[in-house]
Amino acid sequence: MRAVGALGMTPGARILVANQVPDKYRTRADLKGSRIITGGAGSSKTTIANYLLGAGGHQIADYVRLAADKKDADLAALRDGSADLVVAPTPDGTFYENSGAASVFADLTTVAGTRKALGVLFPSNTLFMSGALIRQRPQVAQHLVNALVRTLKFINAHSPEEIAAQVPVEVSGKDRDAYLKVLKEEIPMYATDGRMPADAAAGELRVLAAFEPKYKGVDVTKTYTNEFVDRALQTCHLPRRAAPFSPLPLRPFVPRPPPWTGLTAGPAVPLPSPCG
């Protein structure tokens, strides 16, 4: 499997510190001995906590990982002193802040905040494809990446309100205000052009290998490619304001075999135009 495009460049989460101990944990260097609500051993929230400890010069064993529970239970742990910090994906961070039980220790929802806390970006959403399919049908990869790049261009050229206006109620739900609020928190993680940053990929591997030694032998440069994104970026240009459209009604989902089922190597096919 290889990543052919990267979407989110941040974890899309906040690290919050209990308001009972804000003076004890002010910087990453203070985190040794802390008790952090993360989740399962291999969860993304645990990876974020591991990364943060490493960025502060600590080892993974230097903090106590607490299993995540329901938000009310985690909130109680922050209030009664049995937990010091919590990793809260968007929009859960707002829940803990509004409760008065915790404050932001590190904001990993934005590119700037992620760089400040971790030192590099943190690709959290990628488009993966099998190596065999990429080799046999590169035009499939190019079509998908073209759509990804155009989507990122649209997101970064429009306001949250303009984007929300294009989302049908079947997706957003009836509470459009609540949807827009979450959308505003999530959009900053997509401040990217679709390329995988080499230093960010290397950083994630380093953290994963510290937790799971079997990954130490992985050549991270073979886990992704930017060739399709580069091709799309060279020729695909999207107007800053796209003409409004009326979303089509959603159709019932009918499962069907993936289009590459049973594919075998065939003659070379010209790659599609990124804007075609």
Accessible surface in RSA format (square Angstrom, percent):
REM  Atomic radii and reference values for relative SASA: ProtOr
REM  Chains: A
REM  Algorithm: Lee & Richards
REM  Probe-radius: 1.40
REM  Slices: 20
REM RES _ NUM      All-atoms   Total-Side   Main-Chain    Non-polar    All polar
REM                ABS   REL    ABS   REL    ABS   REL    ABS   REL    ABS   REL
RES MET A   1   144.63  74.9  95.89  63.5  48.74 116.0  81.00  68.9  63.62  84.3
RES ARG A   2    75.05  31.5  75.05  38.3   0.00   0.0  20.13  27.5  54.92  33.3
RES ALA A   3     2.51   2.3   1.98   3.1   0.53   1.2   1.98   2.8   0.53   1.4
RES VAL A   4     0.00   0.0   0.00   0.0   0.00   0.0   0.00   0.0   0.00   0.0
RES GLY A   5     3.44   4.2   0.00   N/A   3.44   4.2   2.39   6.6   1.06   2.4
RES ALA A   6     0.00   0.0   0.00   0.0   0.00   0.0   0.00   0.0   0.00   0.0
RES LEU A   7    51.87  28.9  51.87  37.1   0.00   0.0  51.87  36.4   0.00   0.0
RES GLY A   8     0.00   0.0   0.00   N/A   0.00   0.0   0.00   0.0   0.00   0.0
RES MET A   9     1.94   1.0   1.94   1.3   0.00   0.0   0.94   0.8   0.99   1.3
RES THR A  10     0.00   0.0   0.00   0.0   0.00   0.0   0.00   0.0   0.00   0.0
RES PRO A  11    19.19  14.0   0.10   0.1  19.09  69.4   1.27   1.0  17.92 111.4
RES GLY A  12     9.94  12.3   0.00   N/A   9.94  12.3   6.07  16.7   3.87   8.7
RES ALA A  13     1.03   0.9   0.92   1.4   0.10   0.2   1.03   1.4   0.00   0.0
RES ARG A  14    39.93  16.8  39.84  20.3   0.09   0.2   1.36   1.9  38.58  23.4
RES ILE A  15     0.97   0.6   0.97   0.7   0.00   0.0   0.97   0.7   0.00   0.0
RES LEU A  16     0.00   0.0   0.00   0.0   0.00   0.0   0.00   0.0   0.00   0.0
RES VAL A  17     7.54   5.0   7.54   6.8   0.00   0.0   7.54   6.5   0.00   0.0
RES ALA A  18     1.05   1.0   1.05   1.6   0.00   0.0   1.05   1.5   0.00   0.0
RES ASN A  19    61.19  42.2  43.97  42.5  17.21  41.4  24.94  60.0  36.24  35.0
RES GLN A  20   111.58  62.4  77.27  56.5  34.31  81.7  41.56  88.5  70.02  53.1
RES VAL A  21    36.64  24.1  32.65  29.6   3.99   9.6  36.64  31.8   0.00   0.0
RES PRO A  22    59.65  43.5  54.79  49.9   4.85  17.6  55.24  45.6   4.41  27.4
RES ASP A  23   102.71  71.9  86.15  85.7  16.56  39.2  31.81  74.9  70.90  70.7
RES LYS A  24   132.80  64.8 113.76  69.8  19.04  45.3  74.57  67.1  58.23  62.0
RES TYR A  25     4.44   2.1   1.94   1.1   2.50   6.5   0.66   0.5   3.78   4.7
RES ARG A  26   163.43  68.6 135.66  69.2  27.76  66.1  48.53  66.3 114.89  69.6
RES THR A  27    75.17  53.5  69.52  70.5   5.65  13.5  70.16  94.2   5.01   7.6
RES ARG A  28    81.31  34.1  79.50  40.5   1.81   4.3  11.92  16.3  69.39  42.1
RES ALA A  29    67.65  62.2  51.87  80.0  15.78  35.9  51.87  73.0  15.78  41.8
RES ASP A  30    55.07  38.6  41.22  41.0  13.85  32.8  10.86  25.5  44.22  44.1
RES LEU A  31     0.03   0.0   0.03   0.0   0.00   0.0   0.03   0.0   0.00   0.0
RES LYS A  32   136.80  66.7 119.58  73.4  17.22  41.0  63.29  57.0  73.51  78.3
RES GLY A  33    49.59  61.2   0.00   N/A  49.59  61.2  31.70  87.0  17.88  40.1
RES SER A  34     0.00   0.0   0.00   0.0   0.00   0.0   0.00   0.0   0.00   0.0
RES ARG A  35    79.45  33.4  79.45  40.5   0.00   0.0  27.75  37.9  51.69  31.3
RES ILE A  36     0.72   0.4   0.72   0.5   0.00   0.0   0.72   0.5   0.00   0.0
RES ILE A  37     4.62   2.6   4.48   3.3   0.14   0.3   4.48   3.2   0.14   0.4
RES THR A  38     0.14   0.1   0.00   0.0   0.14   0.3   0.00   0.0   0.14   0.2
RES GLY A  39     7.77   9.6   0.00   N/A   7.77   9.6   7.73  21.2   0.04   0.1
RES GLY A  40    45.16  55.7   0.00   N/A  45.16  55.7  35.44  97.2   9.72  21.8
RES ALA A  41    45.84  42.1  37.42  57.8   8.42  19.1  37.42  52.7   8.42  22.3
RES GLY A  42    68.97  85.0   0.00   N/A  68.97  85.0  32.97  90.5  35.99  80.6
RES SER A  43    34.12  28.8  21.86  29.2  12.26  28.2  32.69  69.6   1.43   2.0
RES SER A  44    79.10  66.8  67.31  89.8  11.79  27.2  44.64  95.1  34.46  48.3
RES LYS A  45    50.10  24.4  50.10  30.7   0.00   0.0  21.32  19.2  28.78  30.7
RES THR A  46     1.39   1.0   1.39   1.4   0.00   0.0   1.39   1.9   0.00   0.0
RES THR A  47    18.97  13.5  18.65  18.9   0.32   0.8   8.50  11.4  10.47  15.8
RES ILE A  48     5.88   3.3   5.88   4.4   0.00   0.0   5.88   4.2   0.00   0.0
RES ALA A  49     0.88   0.8   0.23   0.3   0.66   1.5   0.88   1.2   0.00   0.0
RES ASN A  50     6.88   4.7   3.74   3.6   3.14   7.6   0.00   0.0   6.88   6.6
RES TYR A  51     5.51   2.6   5.48   3.1   0.02   0.1   5.51   4.1   0.00   0.0
RES LEU A  52     0.80   0.4   0.80   0.6   0.00   0.0   0.80   0.6   0.00   0.0
RES LEU A  53     0.23   0.1   0.23   0.2   0.00   0.0   0.23   0.2   0.00   0.0
RES GLY A  54    42.20  52.0   0.00   N/A  42.20  52.0  24.53  67.3  17.67  39.6
RES ALA A  55    35.16  32.3   2.33   3.6  32.83  74.7  15.47  21.8  19.69  52.2
RES GLY A  56    17.04  21.0   0.00   N/A  17.04  21.0   5.96  16.4  11.08  24.8
RES GLY A  57    67.61  83.4   0.00   N/A  67.61  83.4  37.14 101.9  30.47  68.2
RES HIS A  58    29.48  16.1  19.97  13.9   9.51  24.3  16.15  16.6  13.33  15.5
RES GLN A  59   125.45  70.1 124.34  90.9   1.11   2.6  41.57  88.5  83.87  63.6
RES ILE A  60    45.76  26.0  39.67  29.6   6.09  14.7  39.67  28.6   6.09  16.5
RES ALA A  61    96.81  89.0  61.20  94.4  35.61  81.0  70.97  99.9  25.84  68.5
RES ASP A  62    34.03  23.8  26.49  26.4   7.54  17.8   5.88  13.8  28.15  28.1
RES TYR A  63    17.16   8.0   2.93   1.7  14.23  37.0   3.29   2.5  13.87  17.1
RES VAL A  64    75.89  49.9  72.69  65.8   3.20   7.7  75.89  65.9   0.00   0.0
RES ARG A  65    97.27  40.8  74.20  37.8  23.07  54.9  12.15  16.6  85.13  51.6
RES LEU A  66    48.21  26.8  46.47  33.2   1.74   4.4  48.21  33.9   0.00   0.0
RES ALA A  67    79.74  73.3  59.13  91.3  20.61  46.9  59.13  83.3  20.61  54.6
RES ALA A  68    39.53  36.3  13.51  20.8  26.02  59.2  13.59  19.1  25.94  68.7
RES ASP A  69    94.62  66.3  72.61  72.3  22.01  52.1  21.53  50.7  73.09  72.9
RES LYS A  70   168.99  82.4 159.50  97.9   9.50  22.6 110.31  99.3  58.69  62.5
RES LYS A  71    89.28  43.6  84.28  51.7   5.00  11.9  48.65  43.8  40.63  43.3
RES ASP A  72   103.80  72.7  96.53  96.1   7.27  17.2  32.92  77.5  70.88  70.7
RES ALA A  73    43.61  40.1  29.03  44.8  14.58  33.2  36.83  51.9   6.78  17.9
RES ASP A  74     9.27   6.5   9.02   9.0   0.24   0.6   0.24   0.6   9.02   9.0
RES LEU A  75    17.45   9.7  17.45  12.5   0.00   0.0  17.45  12.3   0.00   0.0
RES ALA A  76    49.75  45.7  45.08  69.6   4.67  10.6  49.13  69.2   0.62   1.6
RES ALA A  77    20.01  18.4  18.44  28.5   1.57   3.6  19.58  27.6   0.42   1.1
RES LEU A  78     0.33   0.2   0.00   0.0   0.33   0.8   0.00   0.0   0.33   0.9
RES ARG A  79   120.27  50.5 111.01  56.6   9.26  22.0  44.39  60.7  75.88  46.0
RES ASP A  80   102.95  72.1  65.43  65.1  37.52  88.7  45.18 106.3  57.76  57.6
RES GLY A  81    25.68  31.7   0.00   N/A  25.68  31.7  17.33  47.6   8.35  18.7
RES SER A  82    55.75  47.1  46.51  62.1   9.24  21.3  43.49  92.6  12.26  17.2
RES ALA A  83     0.98   0.9   0.00   0.0   0.98   2.2   0.00   0.0   0.98   2.6
RES ASP A  84     4.75   3.3   4.75   4.7   0.00   0.0   0.00   0.0   4.75   4.7
RES LEU A  85     0.09   0.1   0.09   0.1   0.00   0.0   0.09   0.1   0.00   0.0
RES VAL A  86     3.24   2.1   3.24   2.9   0.00   0.0   3.24   2.8   0.00   0.0
RES VAL A  87     2.73   1.8   0.24   0.2   2.49   6.0   0.24   0.2   2.49   6.8
RES ALA A  88     1.86   1.7   0.00   0.0   1.86   4.2   1.16   1.6   0.70   1.8
RES PRO A  89    48.25  35.2  48.24  44.0   0.01   0.0  48.24  39.8   0.01   0.1
RES THR A  90    21.91  15.6   4.57   4.6  17.34  41.3   4.71   6.3  17.20  26.0
RES PRO A  91    58.15  42.4  53.79  49.0   4.35  15.8  53.85  44.5   4.29  26.7
RES ASP A  92    39.55  27.7  38.76  38.6   0.79   1.9   2.43   5.7  37.12  37.0
RES GLY A  93     0.54   0.7   0.00   N/A   0.54   0.7   0.32   0.9   0.22   0.5
RES THR A  94    29.67  21.1  29.60  30.0   0.07   0.2  22.35  30.0   7.32  11.1
RES PHE A  95    62.02  31.0  53.42  33.1   8.59  22.4  59.79  36.3   2.22   6.4
RES TYR A  96     6.24   2.9   6.24   3.6   0.00   0.0   1.03   0.8   5.22   6.4
RES GLU A  97    66.96  38.4  52.25  39.5  14.71  35.0  13.24  25.6  53.71  43.9
RES ASN A  98   115.32  79.5  78.17  75.5  37.15  89.4  31.21  75.1  84.11  81.3
RES SER A  99    33.03  27.9   6.00   8.0  27.02  62.3  17.65  37.6  15.37  21.5
RES GLY A 100    49.96  61.6   0.00   N/A  49.96  61.6  32.12  88.1  17.84  40.0
RES ALA A 101     6.61   6.1   0.00   0.0   6.61  15.0   5.22   7.4   1.39   3.7
RES ALA A 102     3.41   3.1   0.00   0.0   3.41   7.8   0.00   0.0   3.41   9.0
RES SER A 103    50.19  42.4  48.25  64.4   1.94   4.5  29.27  62.3  20.92  29.3
RES VAL A 104    62.70  41.3  35.89  32.5  26.81  64.6  35.89  31.2  26.81  72.7
RES PHE A 105    35.82  17.9   6.94   4.3  28.87  75.1  10.38   6.3  25.43  72.8
RES ALA A 106    11.66  10.7   5.15   7.9   6.51  14.8  11.66  16.4   0.00   0.0
RES ASP A 107    46.73  32.7  40.99  40.8   5.74  13.6  17.20  40.5  29.54  29.5
RES LEU A 108     0.00   0.0   0.00   0.0   0.00   0.0   0.00   0.0   0.00   0.0
RES THR A 109     4.34   3.1   4.14   4.2   0.20   0.5   0.73   1.0   3.61   5.5
RES THR A 110    46.08  32.8  46.08  46.7   0.00   0.0  39.98  53.7   6.10   9.2
RES VAL A 111    35.46  23.3  33.33  30.2   2.13   5.1  33.33  29.0   2.13   5.8
RES ALA A 112    76.07  69.9  64.14  99.0  11.93  27.1  69.54  97.9   6.52  17.3
RES GLY A 113    15.09  18.6   0.00   N/A  15.09  18.6  12.52  34.4   2.57   5.7
RES THR A 114     0.00   0.0   0.00   0.0   0.00   0.0   0.00   0.0   0.00   0.0
RES ARG A 115   116.23  48.8 109.50  55.8   6.73  16.0  40.63  55.5  75.60  45.8
RES LYS A 116   175.53  85.6 153.26  94.0  22.27  53.0 106.52  95.9  69.01  73.5
RES ALA A 117     8.47   7.8   4.45   6.9   4.02   9.2   8.47  11.9   0.00   0.0
RES LEU A 118    10.61   5.9   0.00   0.0  10.61  26.7   0.00   0.0  10.61  28.6
RES GLY A 119    50.26  62.0   0.00   N/A  50.26  62.0  28.64  78.6  21.62  48.4
RES VAL A 120    26.20  17.2  26.20  23.7   0.00   0.0  26.20  22.8   0.00   0.0
RES LEU A 121    14.17   7.9  13.51   9.7   0.65   1.6  13.51   9.5   0.65   1.8
RES PHE A 122    12.72   6.4  12.72   7.9   0.00   0.0  12.72   7.7   0.00   0.0
RES PRO A 123    10.66   7.8   2.97   2.7   7.69  27.9   2.97   2.5   7.69  47.8
RES SER A 124    44.92  38.0  12.48  16.6  32.45  74.7  19.23  40.9  25.70  36.0
RES ASN A 125    60.99  42.1  56.30  54.4   4.69  11.3  14.92  35.9  46.07  44.5
RES THR A 126    41.08  29.2  14.03  14.2  27.06  64.5   7.75  10.4  33.33  50.4
RES LEU A 127    46.85  26.1  44.70  32.0   2.16   5.4  46.85  32.9   0.00   0.0
RES PHE A 128   103.14  51.6  84.30  52.2  18.84  49.0  84.30  51.1  18.84  53.9
RES MET A 129    10.38   5.4   6.04   4.0   4.33  10.3  10.38   8.8   0.00   0.0
RES SER A 130    44.13  37.3  41.08  54.8   3.04   7.0  32.71  69.7  11.42  16.0
RES GLY A 131    16.13  19.9   0.00   N/A  16.13  19.9  12.12  33.3   4.01   9.0
RES ALA A 132    43.06  39.6  39.83  61.5   3.23   7.4  39.92  56.2   3.14   8.3
RES LEU A 133    14.53   8.1  12.45   8.9   2.08   5.2  14.04   9.9   0.49   1.3
RES ILE A 134    14.32   8.1  12.67   9.4   1.65   4.0  12.67   9.1   1.65   4.5
RES ARG A 135   181.24  76.1 150.74  76.8  30.51  72.6  77.06 105.3 104.19  63.1
RES GLN A 136    60.09  33.6  46.14  33.7  13.94  33.2  11.02  23.5  49.07  37.2
RES ARG A 137    45.28  19.0  45.28  23.1   0.00   0.0   4.41   6.0  40.87  24.8
RES PRO A 138    39.43  28.7  39.43  35.9   0.00   0.0  39.43  32.6   0.00   0.0
RES GLN A 139    28.34  15.8  28.34  20.7   0.00   0.0  14.72  31.3  13.62  10.3
RES VAL A 140    38.07  25.1  36.45  33.0   1.62   3.9  38.04  33.1   0.03   0.1
RES ALA A 141     0.00   0.0   0.00   0.0   0.00   0.0   0.00   0.0   0.00   0.0
RES GLN A 142     0.00   0.0   0.00   0.0   0.00   0.0   0.00   0.0   0.00   0.0
RES HIS A 143   102.33  55.9  95.87  66.6   6.46  16.5  59.42  61.2  42.92  49.9
RES LEU A 144    74.16  41.3  70.22  50.2   3.94   9.9  70.99  49.9   3.17   8.5
RES VAL A 145     0.00   0.0   0.00   0.0   0.00   0.0   0.00   0.0   0.00   0.0
RES ASN A 146     8.47   5.8   8.34   8.1   0.13   0.3   7.03  16.9   1.45   1.4
RES ALA A 147    57.00  52.4  49.84  76.9   7.17  16.3  56.39  79.4   0.61   1.6
RES LEU A 148    14.73   8.2   7.47   5.3   7.27  18.3  14.05   9.9   0.68   1.8
RES VAL A 149     0.82   0.5   0.63   0.6   0.19   0.5   0.63   0.5   0.19   0.5
RES ARG A 150    87.27  36.6  85.82  43.7   1.45   3.4  21.42  29.3  65.84  39.9
RES THR A 151    71.26  50.7  66.29  67.2   4.97  11.8  46.29  62.2  24.97  37.7
RES LEU A 152     2.48   1.4   2.30   1.6   0.19   0.5   2.48   1.7   0.00   0.0
RES LYS A 153    62.23  30.4  54.19  33.2   8.04  19.1  25.31  22.8  36.92  39.3
RES PHE A 154    45.14  22.6  45.14  28.0   0.00   0.0  45.14  27.4   0.00   0.0
RES ILE A 155    28.92  16.5  27.19  20.3   1.73   4.2  27.19  19.6   1.73   4.7
RES ASN A 156    72.83  50.2  40.90  39.5  31.93  76.9  30.77  74.1  42.06  40.7
RES ALA A 157    14.23  13.1  12.52  19.3   1.71   3.9  13.93  19.6   0.29   0.8
RES HIS A 158    19.60  10.7   6.14   4.3  13.46  34.4   8.75   9.0  10.85  12.6
RES SER A 159    39.78  33.6  32.50  43.4   7.28  16.8  34.15  72.7   5.63   7.9
RES PRO A 160    32.80  23.9  32.80  29.9   0.00   0.0  32.80  27.1   0.00   0.0
RES GLU A 161    84.77  48.7  77.03  58.3   7.75  18.4  52.53 101.6  32.24  26.3
RES GLU A 162    59.16  34.0  54.28  41.1   4.88  11.6  35.80  69.2  23.36  19.1
RES ILE A 163    19.24  10.9  19.14  14.3   0.10   0.2  19.14  13.8   0.10   0.3
RES ALA A 164    10.01   9.2  10.01  15.4   0.00   0.0  10.01  14.1   0.00   0.0
RES ALA A 165    67.91  62.4  40.55  62.6  27.37  62.3  47.75  67.2  20.16  53.4
RES GLN A 166    37.98  21.2  31.89  23.3   6.09  14.5  10.48  22.3  27.51  20.9
RES VAL A 167    25.24  16.6  21.88  19.8   3.36   8.1  22.66  19.7   2.59   7.0
RES PRO A 168    31.98  23.3  24.52  22.3   7.46  27.1  31.98  26.4   0.00   0.0
RES VAL A 169    73.49  48.4  66.63  60.3   6.86  16.5  66.63  57.9   6.86  18.6
RES GLU A 170   107.17  61.5  69.05  52.2  38.12  90.8  41.52  80.3  65.65  53.6
RES VAL A 171    90.96  59.9  63.39  57.4  27.57  66.4  67.60  58.7  23.36  63.4
RES SER A 172    15.34  13.0   0.00   0.0  15.34  35.3   0.17   0.4  15.17  21.2
RES GLY A 173    32.38  39.9   0.00   N/A  32.38  39.9  32.09  88.1   0.29   0.6
RES LYS A 174   193.86  94.6 167.84 103.0  26.02  62.0 112.64 101.4  81.23  86.5
RES ASP A 175    89.64  62.8  78.04  77.7  11.60  27.4  38.60  90.9  51.04  50.9
RES ARG A 176    84.47  35.5  79.32  40.4   5.15  12.3  49.75  68.0  34.72  21.0
RES ASP A 177   117.15  82.1 109.29 108.8   7.85  18.6  31.95  75.2  85.19  85.0
RES ALA A 178    47.23  43.4  39.73  61.3   7.50  17.1  46.43  65.4   0.80   2.1
RES TYR A 179    52.37  24.5  45.63  26.0   6.74  17.5  37.49  28.2  14.88  18.3
RES LEU A 180    36.65  20.4  36.65  26.2   0.00   0.0  36.65  25.7   0.00   0.0
RES LYS A 181   114.37  55.8 110.25  67.6   4.12   9.8  72.56  65.3  41.81  44.5
RES VAL A 182    43.66  28.7  43.66  39.5   0.00   0.0  43.66  37.9   0.00   0.0
RES LEU A 183    22.43  12.5  21.22  15.2   1.21   3.0  22.14  15.6   0.28   0.8
RES LYS A 184    98.29  48.0  85.82  52.7  12.47  29.7  43.34  39.0  54.95  58.5
RES GLU A 185    28.35  16.3  20.55  15.5   7.80  18.6  22.08  42.7   6.27   5.1
RES GLU A 186    63.22  36.3  61.50  46.5   1.72   4.1   9.94  19.2  53.28  43.5
RES ILE A 187    27.42  15.6  26.74  19.9   0.68   1.6  26.75  19.3   0.67   1.8
RES PRO A 188    42.45  30.9  34.13  31.1   8.32  30.2  41.69  34.4   0.75   4.7
RES MET A 189    18.91   9.8  18.91  12.5   0.00   0.0   9.05   7.7   9.86  13.1
RES TYR A 190    53.01  24.7  53.01  30.2   0.00   0.0  19.71  14.8  33.30  41.0
RES ALA A 191    53.71  49.4  35.58  54.9  18.13  41.2  39.45  55.6  14.26  37.8
RES THR A 192    26.01  18.5   6.53   6.6  19.47  46.4  14.09  18.9  11.92  18.0
RES ASP A 193    65.52  45.9  56.54  56.3   8.98  21.2  29.99  70.6  35.53  35.4
RES GLY A 194     0.00   0.0   0.00   N/A   0.00   0.0   0.00   0.0   0.00   0.0
RES ARG A 195    89.39  37.5  87.48  44.6   1.91   4.6  21.23  29.0  68.16  41.3
RES MET A 196    18.86   9.8  17.09  11.3   1.77   4.2  16.55  14.1   2.31   3.1
RES PRO A 197    33.55  24.4  24.25  22.1   9.30  33.8  33.55  27.7   0.00   0.0
RES ALA A 198    67.23  61.8  57.85  89.3   9.38  21.3  58.03  81.7   9.19  24.4
RES ASP A 199    78.36  54.9  66.37  66.1  11.99  28.4  40.79  96.0  37.57  37.5
RES ALA A 200     0.01   0.0   0.01   0.0   0.00   0.0   0.01   0.0   0.00   0.0
RES ALA A 201    10.27   9.4   4.05   6.2   6.22  14.2   8.79  12.4   1.48   3.9
RES ALA A 202    42.11  38.7  38.10  58.8   4.01   9.1  38.75  54.6   3.36   8.9
RES GLY A 203     0.51   0.6   0.00   N/A   0.51   0.6   0.51   1.4   0.01   0.0
RES GLU A 204    34.66  19.9  34.66  26.2   0.00   0.0   9.33  18.1  25.33  20.7
RES LEU A 205    32.90  18.3  30.92  22.1   1.98   5.0  32.20  22.6   0.70   1.9
RES ARG A 206   146.97  61.7 137.96  70.3   9.01  21.4  75.26 102.9  71.70  43.5
RES VAL A 207    15.05   9.9  12.43  11.3   2.62   6.3  15.01  13.0   0.04   0.1
RES LEU A 208    70.98  39.5  70.47  50.4   0.50   1.3  70.76  49.7   0.22   0.6
RES ALA A 209     9.93   9.1   9.83  15.2   0.10   0.2   9.83  13.8   0.10   0.3
RES ALA A 210    67.80  62.3  35.41  54.6  32.39  73.7  43.47  61.2  24.33  64.5
RES PHE A 211    80.47  40.3  60.97  37.8  19.50  50.7  62.93  38.2  17.54  50.2
RES GLU A 212    61.61  35.4  61.61  46.6   0.00   0.0   7.58  14.7  54.03  44.1
RES PRO A 213    81.89  59.7  74.78  68.2   7.11  25.8  75.01  61.9   6.88  42.8
RES LYS A 214   148.85  72.6 114.00  69.9  34.85  83.0  71.97  64.8  76.88  81.9
RES TYR A 215    82.73  38.6  82.73  47.1   0.00   0.0  45.00  33.8  37.73  46.5
RES LYS A 216   144.74  70.6 115.51  70.9  29.22  69.6  66.52  59.9  78.22  83.3
RES GLY A 217    77.95  96.1   0.00   N/A  77.95  96.1  44.04 120.9  33.91  75.9
RES VAL A 218    59.43  39.1  43.44  39.3  15.99  38.5  49.22  42.8  10.21  27.7
RES ASP A 219    66.98  46.9  54.04  53.8  12.94  30.6  30.87  72.7  36.11  36.0
RES VAL A 220    26.54  17.5  24.99  22.6   1.54   3.7  24.99  21.7   1.54   4.2
RES THR A 221    83.13  59.1  72.73  73.7  10.40  24.8  61.29  82.3  21.84  33.0
RES LYS A 222   145.99  71.2 136.95  84.0   9.04  21.5  81.20  73.1  64.79  69.0
RES THR A 223    47.54  33.8  46.49  47.1   1.05   2.5  39.58  53.2   7.97  12.0
RES TYR A 224    25.17  11.8  22.72  12.9   2.45   6.4  13.27  10.0  11.90  14.7
RES THR A 225    15.68  11.2   9.82  10.0   5.86  14.0   5.72   7.7   9.96  15.1
RES ASN A 226    21.95  15.1  16.72  16.2   5.23  12.6   6.20  14.9  15.75  15.2
RES GLU A 227    83.47  47.9  73.20  55.4  10.27  24.5  30.59  59.2  52.88  43.2
RES PHE A 228     4.32   2.2   4.32   2.7   0.00   0.0   4.32   2.6   0.00   0.0
RES VAL A 229     0.00   0.0   0.00   0.0   0.00   0.0   0.00   0.0   0.00   0.0
RES ASP A 230    46.65  32.7  44.81  44.6   1.84   4.3  18.22  42.9  28.42  28.3
RES ARG A 231    78.53  33.0  76.84  39.2   1.69   4.0  28.93  39.5  49.59  30.1
RES ALA A 232     0.03   0.0   0.03   0.0   0.00   0.0   0.03   0.0   0.00   0.0
RES LEU A 233    46.08  25.7  32.42  23.2  13.67  34.4  32.54  22.9  13.54  36.4
RES GLN A 234   136.06  76.1 106.99  78.2  29.07  69.2  40.92  87.1  95.14  72.2
RES THR A 235    79.76  56.7  62.95  63.8  16.81  40.1  66.30  89.1  13.46  20.3
RES CYS A 236     0.30   0.2   0.23   0.3   0.08   0.2   0.08   0.2   0.22   0.2
RES HIS A 237   137.92  75.4 119.67  83.2  18.25  46.7  87.52  90.2  50.40  58.6
RES LEU A 238    38.39  21.4  14.42  10.3  23.97  60.3  15.39  10.8  23.00  61.9
RES PRO A 239    87.74  63.9  73.84  67.3  13.91  50.5  86.70  71.6   1.05   6.5
RES ARG A 240   163.66  68.7 152.14  77.6  11.52  27.4  66.52  90.9  97.14  58.9
RES ARG A 241   122.93  51.6 104.29  53.2  18.64  44.4  58.64  80.1  64.29  39.0
RES ALA A 242    40.23  37.0  22.01  34.0  18.22  41.5  25.24  35.5  14.99  39.7
RES ALA A 243    85.71  78.8  62.24  96.0  23.47  53.4  68.38  96.3  17.33  45.9
RES PRO A 244   116.75  85.1  96.82  88.3  19.92  72.4  98.12  81.0  18.63 115.8
RES PHE A 245   119.43  59.8  98.29  60.9  21.14  55.0 108.34  65.7  11.09  31.7
RES SER A 246    99.06  83.7  81.61 108.9  17.45  40.2  42.47  90.4  56.59  79.3
RES PRO A 247    52.04  37.9  31.24  28.5  20.80  75.6  33.79  27.9  18.25 113.5
RES LEU A 248   144.92  80.7 133.90  95.8  11.02  27.7 134.13  94.2  10.79  29.0
RES PRO A 249   104.32  76.0  92.59  84.4  11.73  42.6  98.91  81.7   5.41  33.6
RES LEU A 250   102.75  57.2  77.13  55.2  25.63  64.4  78.94  55.4  23.81  64.1
RES ARG A 251   207.62  87.2 183.42  93.5  24.20  57.6  63.18  86.3 144.44  87.5
RES PRO A 252   121.51  88.6  99.54  90.7  21.97  79.8 111.85  92.3   9.67  60.1
RES PHE A 253   173.86  87.0 143.50  88.9  30.36  79.0 148.33  89.9  25.54  73.1
RES VAL A 254    97.05  63.9  88.25  79.9   8.79  21.2  88.77  77.1   8.28  22.5
RES PRO A 255   102.94  75.0  85.68  78.1  17.26  62.8  86.65  71.5  16.29 101.3
RES ARG A 256   191.70  80.5 164.66  83.9  27.04  64.4  66.71  91.2 124.99  75.7
RES PRO A 257   102.62  74.8  87.68  79.9  14.94  54.3  93.84  77.5   8.78  54.6
RES PRO A 258    63.21  46.1  54.05  49.3   9.16  33.3  59.96  49.5   3.25  20.2
RES PRO A 259   115.04  83.8  82.73  75.4  32.32 117.5  95.49  78.8  19.56 121.5
RES TRP A 260   110.76  44.4 104.94  50.8   5.81  13.6  84.79  45.2  25.96  42.1
RES THR A 261    88.22  62.7  62.16  63.0  26.06  62.1  65.85  88.4  22.37  33.8
RES GLY A 262    71.68  88.4   0.00   N/A  71.68  88.4  41.39 113.6  30.30  67.9
RES LEU A 263    59.81  33.3  39.42  28.2  20.39  51.2  41.43  29.1  18.38  49.4
RES THR A 264   100.33  71.4  95.24  96.6   5.09  12.1  68.23  91.6  32.10  48.5
RES ALA A 265    81.33  74.8  55.68  85.9  25.65  58.3  55.96  78.8  25.37  67.2
RES GLY A 266    38.94  48.0   0.00   N/A  38.94  48.0  16.20  44.5  22.74  50.9
RES PRO A 267   119.69  87.2 103.57  94.4  16.12  58.6 115.82  95.6   3.87  24.1
RES ALA A 268   107.64  99.0  68.65 105.9  39.00  88.7  79.69 112.2  27.96  74.1
RES VAL A 269    71.74  47.2  60.12  54.4  11.63  28.0  61.38  53.3  10.37  28.1
RES PRO A 270   118.75  86.5  98.30  89.6  20.46  74.4 110.61  91.3   8.15  50.6
RES LEU A 271    59.24  33.0  34.03  24.3  25.21  63.4  34.03  23.9  25.21  67.8
RES PRO A 272    23.64  17.2  10.57   9.6  13.06  47.5  21.66  17.9   1.98  12.3
RES SER A 273    68.91  58.2  53.84  71.9  15.06  34.7  40.93  87.1  27.98  39.2
RES PRO A 274    10.90   7.9  10.03   9.1   0.88   3.2  10.03   8.3   0.88   5.5
RES CYS A 275    54.33  41.1  27.72  30.9  26.62  62.6  25.62  64.9  28.71  31.0
RES GLY A 276    93.82 115.7   0.00   N/A  93.82 115.7  61.03 167.5  32.80  73.5
END  Absolute sums over single chains surface
CHAIN  1 A    14807.0      11625.4       3181.6       9050.0       5757.0
END  Absolute sums over all chains
TOTAL         14807.0      11625.4       3181.6       9050.0       5757.0
